Amino acid sequence: MTTRMIILNGGSSSGKSGIVRCLQAVLPDPWLAFGCDSFVDALPARMQASDEGITFAADGGVSVGADFLALEAAWREGVATMARAGARIVVDDVFLGGAASQQRWRAALDGLDVLWVGVRCESAVAAGREVARGDRVPGMAAAQADVVHEGVRYDLEVDTTHTESLACARTIAARVG
């Protein structure tokens, strides 16, 4: 079976987006990139900072409500439909619910060949990147560094603490069938 989907999971500022850009450069076929950040950016403004949408706490915690979950489910199904139609897709996500988040993706991607990749980064390094980015709530990287991996099963893991995005992308590309 040919890999149609690559799902990258890691905490905020772990290096997922950089790996995605490098994967698009090193994989021989064209791959579409989608991520949780672009999904959140697509939400109506009223859902940002709303109990039914998504809220970011001052300590870096993230909470999502029923409307967010419903739209996220539709987004996952849409991404899966594109893969079933023949597109190759790489997704960068943050599994706030750990194994439960992965299970929601597994249900949507049933029947597709998926490469599950854990993107790890030491909390202190991710926190430094978070400060440098300037577009994240302080504490988000540290809060997510480990919790997003709890109970998640991967085909492959990479660690961006001391490894550049391109090297991680090449490791991942070598596993794409």
N, C-alpha and C positions, 0 to 999 in steps of 0.2 A: 504494500500500500504506500502511496506517496503522501508525505507529510503536507498537509494543507494549512495547519495552524501551528504557531509557536506561541505559547502563553508564558510570558515572563511575570513572575511575582516577586515583589520585594517592597521594602518600606520606602517611604519618601526619601528622596535624595540618595538612593542606593546605587544609582547609575543606570537604571533601566532605559531611559530615553536615549542615552548615548549609545548603548548596546543596540537598540532598535535601528538607529541611523547607520551604524556600522554594519548590521546584518543586511540592511537594504543595499549597501555598497558591495558586500562580499558574496552574497548569494547570487548564483548565476541567473535565476529567474526573477522577474519582478514580484515583490512582496508589498502588499498594502500594510500600513501601520495605523493602528488604532490604540488609544490608551484611555485610562480612566480620567486623566486630566482633561482631554478633549471632550469626553462625555460630560464631566462636571461643567466645563465652560459652555456647553450647549444647552444647559438647563436654563429655564426662564429665571431672570434675576430674582423674582419673588421666592424661588425655591432655595436660593442661597441664603443661609442664615435663617432658615425656617425649620420648625420641628418636623414638618412633613417632608422637607427636602433634606438639606445637608447643613450641618453646623460644625464650626471649628472652635473648640474651646481654647481659652487662653493658654492652657498647658500643653497644647498640641493634640489633644484628643479630637476625634472625629466621630460624629453621630449622624445616622441617616434615618429618615422616616419612611412611612408607607408609600408616599408618592414617589420618592427617590427609588425605592426598591422596585416599584412597578415599572418605572421608566428604564431602570437598569436591566430588568429582565427582558424588556422589549429590545433594548440595545444589543444584549447578548444574542438574542434570537436573530436579529438582523445581521450581526457579524457572522453567525453560523450559516445563515442563508447565503451570504456572499461566498463563503468557503465551499458550500455545497454546489454553488453555481460555477466553481472552478477557480476562484481567486485564491491566491496564497496570502495568508494574513498572519502578521505578528502583532500580538497584543501585549501592552505593558499595563499591569494592573497592580493593585494593592489589596490583598485579601484581608480586609479588616476583620473578617470572621474566620480567618484561618481555613480549616478543613471544610467548613460549611460554605465558604465562598467558592472554594474549588469545586465542591459538589454541584453548585448552581451552574458553573461553567460546564462541568462534565455532562449534566443533563441536556444543556443546550447543544453541545457538540457531539452528542451520541452518534456513533457511526463514522466519525471523522478521525483521521490519523493526526493526533496532537502530540507535540513535543512539549512537555511540562518542564519549565526551567525556573529554578530558584535563584534569585539574585540577592546575594548576601553582601553586607558591608558592616564593618565594625561601627557600633553606635557613635563613637566619638568622631570618626571620620565622616559619617553621614551628617552628623550635627554640624561639622565644619562646612560641609558643602551647602547645607541648608542656610547658614548665615551668608555664605557667598552668593547664593541665588537671590536672596532678598524677597522672594515671593511666597514664602511658606511661614506658617505660624511657628514661632520658636518652640522647640520641644517635640514637633511632629516626627522628625526623623528618629529621635531616641525612643519615643513611644511606640513606633511601628517596627523598629529594627528586628525584633524577635517575634512579636505576637503574630505577624502576618504569615509566619512559617509554621505555626503550631498545628500539627496534625496533617500538614500538606505533604503529599507524595509527589516526588519529582523524578523525571528521567535523568536529569542533569542539574548540577548546581555550579554556579560560578561565584567568585568573591571579588568584588571590585575594590576592596580595601587597598590592595597593593598591585592590582592588575588593571591595565588600561582597557577601555571599552572594546577596542579593536581586537585585542587578544581574546577577550571573552566571546566576542562575536564569532571569531574563527573557531573557537572550541565548540560553540553551539552549531555553527554551519556544518562542521564535520559530522554532526549527528543527524542532520536533516536527510531523510531518505527520499 
